[in-house]
Structures are given as C-alpha cells and as structure tokens.
Amino acid sequence: AHERATTHAQARTARSAMRRSVRMACYALAAAALVVVLMAMADVGKSDDAAPRKLARQLKDITEIFPLRPTSSHRRESASTPEQDWGAHRRASMASYLAERAKCDSPDHPESRWRSVDTKAEGMQTFYNWSVPYRQNMEERPLAFETCEVEDAARESGWTFVRVGPFLGTGGYDWHDVRVNPVPRNERAKFITAKMFAPVTRDGRVLSYPPVHTHHAHMGLDGVHHWFDSHGDSICAEEQGGTACYLREEPEGYGLPLRESEHYELEFILNDVRKAGSPAMTFYMEASLRWSADASLTPVSRAHYERHDINRDFSTILLPMREDSVTWQSGQWLVPGQVIYSPKDQTPFFHSHRSFSKGMWAFAASPEELGLSLDLLERTPQSAVPEGSSAVAMDRDVCWVPRDGGMSAKEALMDRIGQSEAGMDALRCWLEPGESPDARTLDHVAGTDTSALYPEAWQQNWEDSWYDRVGQVYCNGTWDFEDGDDFTVVAINTLDPRLDEDGSWDRPNLQHIGFKLAYESFDEDRPAPNMELFSPTIQGWLAEHDEPLPSMCKFPASFMNHLLTNMSAVNYTTDSNCFANDLYAMSEDRQEDLLNDMMWEADELLHDSPKYGLVRPMSRVHLNDEIVGSLKRKYDNKADS
C-alpha cells in the first residue's frame, strides 16, 4: 500500500510538472503567435472549420458531448463588474424571474399554468411536521405541491416553478419541517443554470428575514443534499440586492449538467420568527430551477465543504460563546481544475450563523503547511453552553483559542500563517464582516406591531433585533488546482456583542463552517463530481476515544454508477429507492456480498486508481434513510448492524 501511494504521488507530481511545462510553452507560443492571430481573425468563419475548436470533454453516461470552453483564467467579466452595480444586477435578475413566474397566473399564457400534483399517484414521498419548540409537540400536517413550467419559444430553456404549502404560522419560532422526494424535472433539461428558493406569501411576494427564517432549503441530487440550497444568511444587505439574493445564477456560459438517471430531493425547514401569538400568517416555499438544453454550456459541479459530522442536529460544532475561537477543516481536490469566481453571482458562498461569525479565509495549502497544528486545539467545555440549553459538548468540538496577550484572534491567526511554510501567498478567498454594504453580515431591523401601519400579517410583530445577511466572498484571482492538492478553510467565531448588550444571550454557539463553490475539471477523463465533504480539523486526526476520524465524502449514486463500472451493484445505484427495493429482495448473503463489493470498489477508486488516488482519506459506505429503513423492515428492526 505504501509503495502504491508513493507511486501515485510521484505520478501526480510528474503530471503537475508536465502541465506547468505545457502552460509555459503555451504562453510562449501565444506571445509569438499574436500577430498571426490578429491577421487570421478576418478569415475566421469563412468555412466551417476555420475557427479553432477546443478538445471535447465527455461526461460518460450523458449522451451529449459538451465542448470544453477556454479554461477559466477565464471569462472574468463577471468578476470585474463594478461593486456598486451588483445590487442592481441582482434585482434585475429577480425582476426577470418574477416576470416569468407571472405567466403561470396569466390567461395570456394558457400553456403555463399552476398544476396541483397528485403526489401519491406520481410516486412522490411527502412529509410535513410542525413543531414548537423543535421536534416537540409535533403535528403531522397535510401538504400541497404545485408546479408550473414556463419555456422560451424554442423550448430550449425555461423555469420549473415549484410551490409547496400552505404553512400557517403564529410566530414564536415555530418549525415547518418538509421533505419531498422526488421533485419533478423537465425532460428536456440538460443543465441547471439558476435557482430561487425562498418563502413567499399567497400572492407570491418574496419574504425577507424577518418575518420568516429559512433555516435551510436543500435541493439534493441523488443523495447529495447541498447541490442547491438557501439558508437564513442567503439575503443580502438591501444595497446589495436584499431578498433578490435568494436567486442565484450560474455565471454566463456555465451550467450544472444532468444525467437522465438523476433525480431531485427537496427538504427544508422554515421558522415564523415573529413574536409568539402573532396574527396567523399564511406562506409557502418556492423552490424553482432554471434549465437549459444548450449542450454547448461549460459543465461545472457543486462542492460543499463542511466540518465533520459530530452526530448533532444539522452537523454543527459547539464553540466558545464569548471568547474568540479559530477552527478549520481541510481536504484534497479529486481532479485538476479551477474554482469558478463570480462575485455578482455570489460564487463562491460561505454559510455560517452570522451571530457568531467573525470571518472566513480559504487557503490552497494543508493545515500543517499553514502552521495550524494539533497542539493548538482544545475541547470546548460544557461551561460554554448557556444554562437552560440542552446542547452537550462532545469530543469533536475542538478549536484554537488564541491567548497570546495583546493580540486579537485574527492577529494571532495571521501572524502564525504569515510565518508558516505556505504563508499568506496561499490565501485564495475570504469573507471579512464589516460596515460596508458588501461586508455586512448582520442588519438591524426595527420592530413592528399590529397597528394600521402594518396591515398585513407578514408585516406584524417583528422583533427589534439583528438578523443574518450574506456578506460578500472575495477571491484574489483564479484558483487553479491539481488533483491531490490540499485546501484549508479557516474561520473565527464569537458572539457579536451587539446581540448581547445586556448579557442576556442564552443560545449556544452551534456553528457551521460551510464553504460552497462551483468548480470545473480540466481533465476530460475525470469528470468532477457534485459532492459534499465533511472533514476533520486535520485528516486522520485521532479523537479522544482513539478512533480515526476520516473525511466523509458524499457522491451522487449516479456518479458512482458512472465510475464504478465493475461494481456488481451497477444496476442498483442509479437511484436510492431502486437500490433499497433491490436490497430488500436479496438474501442476507447477497446483501453482504453487494455492500462488500461497493466498499472494495470505493477503496480502489479513491486510493489506488490513477484517476482519484488519494493518500490520506479512508472510505466508508453510508446508506441513506430509505435503504436503512428497507433493511430494518426486512429484519424486523433487529439488524441494526
């Protein structure tokens, strides 16, 4: 195993050197050929083969060949948009969305009408529980699902509008917990190019926060939950677009490709955050996707990088509440490629609970190369949990609390990285909260009442407080990477003092460090997977109970089906429901053989193959709820193992 790992590491180094040599040669040739290119421009287009064409990239289980656009050092026009125009750009995009959605209610567009879906007849699973507080006094409630298709004249692109509800809230931070699987998709869609997930009123008004908090809204793809999402921190400061930031577009010319076998799963939780006992408010969740049949779009993939799952609701980490702490997570790229950077389109994006967030920095280096070592870490004590909270400190709740007198946490962090092997040259992207509109991650919202000044229920009884806003992630140019290259995402957290002026704050610092991005592969033989990576502070770090703490990497089942061509489960991984049903029908020995084969192939894929050879991580197969439920039913809940 050591020899194989060494061989693959040497091969990656050789490939990287070769690519660097090729790039340098290309730069030299480009400089020498500039005059020739200018002279030849007049001839381009005179014949079908006059214009140069790029190599084709093939996603092997898609029937289309997607031409590879010029690699992304790239179309930086989106990044160069003047900052003051980003809000106008986002509001214009939202206005276009609303104009298209209005066709669903217009008699002038009979082909585009809202349709109530018989979810049972169409084989859709739906779930809606209401509770207050969370998962207490739960009520199962009925759920309606409506959809509307609006297409362009050529039927080459359009919006699939989805509306779920209605929900009835009376404030008090109630919980509307919903899941729908699968969500209908347009059969002509080859790419997804935009999403809009937001709470809306009965007449379609997009609601801000307050009155409704989008705890999370995930549109998953074959088990990868964070394919598209919205959260409570998805709204911008008003100058930067406000609720228009619920709409996110892929940069022009890009799209997320779809395989025929892939299906969507929608899950979300909404909270009515008005004062308890407020007038009843009716609202809905709108979860819409814009699709395209244009096969010439450049395919990109979604990646979600998060701290390791700690077996706590929503995968949060407990951190000190009133003391600055530093935490980080790390991983490796699976393919050579590039992070897509377009600030007007809010990519990349950083998700956290803004009440505690003091900044995020993403580096092209490992923690060790940045001077972030295990000896810095300490466990978050139970005393960090406010009295009355049910949160429990766990082994994996670890962070660095800088106590170097006279230095702030940020100063201590930057000083350590500045003196490290990688240094600040490894910095690629960051978000630093501040007072300017692009940096505001908390906005103060004045309270309201039920007087005639606020005639509608959604306007009434807002708490006078500070509310999460997204803030702007910036990057310092292109972020190219080779397969096996390290990255580290670092964050500083503590309670914002504006929320605790009287010292009465009573909620624990349960935090996310979620770095979300789109990226493309530069290797036509290795398509980039949509993925979620839940990683520890340092790969392979041993927790206090002396068990290894590996990264958990989630691929869509359809992507595994594409790659693991020798796997005996190849016919069962195109969607999880099919897989669960087939497992249910198998003998116990056959099930064991099948899952062992999956594990073996996953190890071969991630560790030993020349395609995705990774030295650090260990593999583990995680079965989703449908599969586990199927197996437990078969064995009368006796076979937890």
Secondary structure as the mmCIF struct_conf table of DSSP 4:
data_model
#
loop_
_struct_conf.conf_type_id
_struct_conf.id
_struct_conf.beg_label_comp_id
_struct_conf.beg_label_asym_id
_struct_conf.beg_label_seq_id
_struct_conf.end_label_comp_id
_struct_conf.end_label_asym_id
_struct_conf.end_label_seq_id
HELX_RH_AL_P HELX_RH_AL_P1 HIS A 2 ALA A 40
HELX_RH_3T_P HELX_RH_3T_P1 MET A 41 ASP A 43
TURN_TY1_P TURN_TY1_P1 VAL A 44 GLY A 45
BEND BEND1 LYS A 46 SER A 47
TURN_TY1_P TURN_TY1_P2 ASP A 48 ASP A 49
BEND BEND2 ALA A 50 ALA A 51
HELX_LH_PP_P HELX_LH_PP_P1 LYS A 54 LEU A 55
STRN STRN1 ALA A 56 ARG A 57
TURN_TY1_P TURN_TY1_P3 LYS A 60 ASP A 61
BEND BEND3 ILE A 62 GLU A 64
STRN STRN2 PHE A 66 PRO A 67
HELX_LH_PP_P HELX_LH_PP_P2 LEU A 68 ARG A 69
BEND BEND4 PRO A 70 PRO A 70
HELX_LH_PP_P HELX_LH_PP_P3 THR A 71 THR A 71
TURN_TY1_P TURN_TY1_P4 SER A 72 SER A 73
TURN_TY1_P TURN_TY1_P5 ARG A 76 SER A 80
BEND BEND5 THR A 81 THR A 81
HELX_RH_3T_P HELX_RH_3T_P2 GLU A 83 ASP A 85
HELX_RH_AL_P HELX_RH_AL_P2 TRP A 86 ALA A 102
HELX_RH_3T_P HELX_RH_3T_P3 LYS A 103 ASP A 105
TURN_TY1_P TURN_TY1_P6 PRO A 107 ASP A 108
TURN_TY1_P TURN_TY1_P7 PRO A 110 GLU A 111
BEND BEND6 SER A 112 SER A 112
STRN STRN3 ARG A 115 SER A 116
TURN_TY1_P TURN_TY1_P8 THR A 119 GLY A 123
STRN STRN4 GLN A 125 SER A 131
BEND BEND7 VAL A 132 PRO A 133
TURN_TY1_P TURN_TY1_P9 TYR A 134 ARG A 135
BEND BEND8 GLN A 136 ASN A 137
STRN STRN5 GLU A 139 GLU A 140
STRN STRN6 ALA A 144 GLU A 151
TURN_TY1_P TURN_TY1_P10 ALA A 153 ALA A 154
BEND BEND9 ARG A 155 GLU A 156
STRN STRN7 SER A 157 GLY A 169
BEND BEND10 GLY A 171 TYR A 173
STRN STRN8 ASP A 174 VAL A 183
HELX_LH_PP_P HELX_LH_PP_P4 PRO A 184 PRO A 184
TURN_TY1_P TURN_TY1_P11 GLU A 187 ARG A 188
BEND BEND11 LYS A 190 LYS A 190
STRN STRN9 PHE A 191 THR A 201
TURN_TY1_P TURN_TY1_P12 ARG A 202 ASP A 203
HELX_LH_PP_P HELX_LH_PP_P5 ARG A 205 ARG A 205
STRN STRN10 VAL A 206 VAL A 206
HELX_LH_PP_P HELX_LH_PP_P6 LEU A 207 LEU A 207
TURN_TY1_P TURN_TY1_P13 TYR A 209 PRO A 211
STRN STRN11 VAL A 212 LEU A 221
TURN_TY1_P TURN_TY1_P14 ASP A 222 GLY A 223
STRN STRN12 VAL A 224 HIS A 231
TURN_TY1_P TURN_TY1_P15 GLY A 232 ASP A 233
HELX_LH_PP_P HELX_LH_PP_P7 ILE A 235 ALA A 237
HELX_RH_3T_P HELX_RH_3T_P4 GLU A 238 GLN A 240
TURN_TY1_P TURN_TY1_P16 GLY A 241 GLY A 241
HELX_RH_3T_P HELX_RH_3T_P5 GLY A 242 TYR A 246
STRN STRN13 LEU A 247 GLU A 249
HELX_LH_PP_P HELX_LH_PP_P8 GLU A 250 PRO A 251
TURN_TY1_P TURN_TY1_P17 GLU A 252 GLY A 253
STRN STRN14 TYR A 254 PRO A 257
TURN_TY1_P TURN_TY1_P18 GLU A 260 SER A 261
STRN STRN15 TYR A 264 ASP A 272
BEND BEND12 ARG A 274 ARG A 274
HELX_LH_PP_P HELX_LH_PP_P9 LYS A 275 LYS A 275
TURN_TY1_P TURN_TY1_P19 ALA A 276 GLY A 277
HELX_LH_PP_P HELX_LH_PP_P10 SER A 278 ALA A 280
STRN STRN16 MET A 281 SER A 292
TURN_TY1_P TURN_TY1_P20 ALA A 295 SER A 296
BEND BEND13 LEU A 297 LEU A 297
STRN STRN17 THR A 298 PRO A 299
STRN STRN18 SER A 301 ARG A 307
HELX_LH_PP_P HELX_LH_PP_P11 HIS A 308 ASP A 309
BEND BEND14 ASN A 311 ARG A 312
HELX_RH_3T_P HELX_RH_3T_P6 ASP A 313 SER A 315
STRN STRN19 ILE A 317 LEU A 319
BEND BEND15 MET A 321 GLU A 323
STRN STRN20 SER A 325 GLN A 332
BEND BEND16 LEU A 334 PRO A 336
STRN STRN21 GLY A 337 VAL A 339
STRN STRN22 SER A 342 SER A 342
HELX_RH_3T_P HELX_RH_3T_P7 PRO A 343 ASP A 345
TURN_TY1_P TURN_TY1_P21 GLN A 346 GLN A 346
STRN STRN23 THR A 347 THR A 347
BEND BEND17 PRO A 348 PRO A 348
STRN STRN24 PHE A 349 HIS A 351
TURN_TY1_P TURN_TY1_P22 ARG A 354 PHE A 356
STRN STRN25 SER A 357 PHE A 363
BEND BEND18 ALA A 364 ALA A 365
TURN_TY1_P TURN_TY1_P23 PRO A 367 PRO A 367
HELX_RH_3T_P HELX_RH_3T_P8 GLU A 368 LEU A 370
TURN_TY1_P TURN_TY1_P24 GLY A 371 GLY A 371
HELX_RH_3T_P HELX_RH_3T_P9 LEU A 374 LEU A 376
STRN STRN26 GLU A 378 ARG A 379
HELX_LH_PP_P HELX_LH_PP_P12 THR A 380 PRO A 381
HELX_RH_3T_P HELX_RH_3T_P10 GLN A 382 ALA A 384
BEND BEND19 VAL A 385 VAL A 385
HELX_LH_PP_P HELX_LH_PP_P13 PRO A 386 PRO A 386
TURN_TY1_P TURN_TY1_P25 GLU A 387 GLY A 388
TURN_TY1_P TURN_TY1_P26 ASP A 395 ARG A 396
STRN STRN27 VAL A 398 CYS A 399
STRN STRN28 TRP A 400 TRP A 400
TURN_TY1_P TURN_TY1_P27 GLY A 405 GLY A 406
HELX_RH_AL_P HELX_RH_AL_P3 ALA A 409 GLY A 418
TURN_TY1_P TURN_TY1_P28 GLN A 419 GLN A 419
BEND BEND20 SER A 420 ALA A 422
HELX_RH_3T_P HELX_RH_3T_P11 MET A 424 ALA A 426
STRN STRN29 LEU A 427 LEU A 431
BEND BEND21 GLU A 435 SER A 436
TURN_TY1_P TURN_TY1_P29 PRO A 437 ALA A 439
STRN STRN30 LEU A 442 VAL A 445
BEND BEND22 THR A 450 SER A 451
TURN_TY1_P TURN_TY1_P30 ALA A 452 LEU A 453
BEND BEND23 TYR A 454 TYR A 454
BEND BEND24 GLU A 456 GLU A 456
HELX_RH_3T_P HELX_RH_3T_P12 ALA A 457 GLN A 459
BEND BEND25 GLN A 460 ASN A 461
BEND BEND26 ASP A 464 ASP A 464
STRN STRN31 SER A 465 ASP A 468
STRN STRN32 TYR A 474 CYS A 475
BEND BEND27 ASN A 476 GLY A 477
STRN STRN33 TRP A 479 PHE A 481
TURN_TY1_P TURN_TY1_P31 ASP A 483 GLY A 484
STRN STRN34 ASP A 486 ASN A 493
HELX_RH_3T_P HELX_RH_3T_P13 PRO A 497 LEU A 499
TURN_TY1_P TURN_TY1_P32 GLU A 501 ASP A 502
BEND BEND28 GLY A 503 GLY A 503
BEND BEND29 ARG A 507 ARG A 507
STRN STRN35 ASN A 509 GLN A 511
STRN STRN36 GLY A 514 SER A 521
BEND BEND30 PHE A 522 PHE A 522
TURN_TY1_P TURN_TY1_P33 GLU A 524 ASP A 525
BEND BEND31 ARG A 526 ARG A 526
HELX_LH_PP_P HELX_LH_PP_P14 PRO A 527 ASN A 530
STRN STRN37 MET A 531 SER A 535
BEND BEND32 THR A 537 ILE A 538
TURN_TY1_P TURN_TY1_P34 GLN A 539 GLY A 540
STRN STRN38 LEU A 542 LEU A 542
TURN_TY1_P TURN_TY1_P35 GLU A 544 HIS A 545
BEND BEND33 ASP A 546 ASP A 546
STRN STRN39 PRO A 548 PRO A 548
STRN STRN40 MET A 552 LYS A 554
HELX_RH_AL_P HELX_RH_AL_P4 ALA A 557 LEU A 563
TURN_TY1_P TURN_TY1_P36 THR A 565 ASN A 566
TURN_TY1_P TURN_TY1_P37 SER A 568 TYR A 572
BEND BEND34 THR A 574 THR A 574
HELX_RH_AL_P HELX_RH_AL_P5 SER A 576 ALA A 585
BEND BEND35 MET A 586 MET A 586
HELX_RH_AL_P HELX_RH_AL_P6 GLU A 588 ASP A 603
HELX_RH_PI_P HELX_RH_PI_P1 GLU A 604 ASP A 608
BEND BEND36 SER A 609 TYR A 612
BEND BEND37 VAL A 615 ARG A 616
HELX_RH_AL_P HELX_RH_AL_P7 ASP A 625 LYS A 634
TURN_TY1_P TURN_TY1_P38 TYR A 635 ASN A 637
#
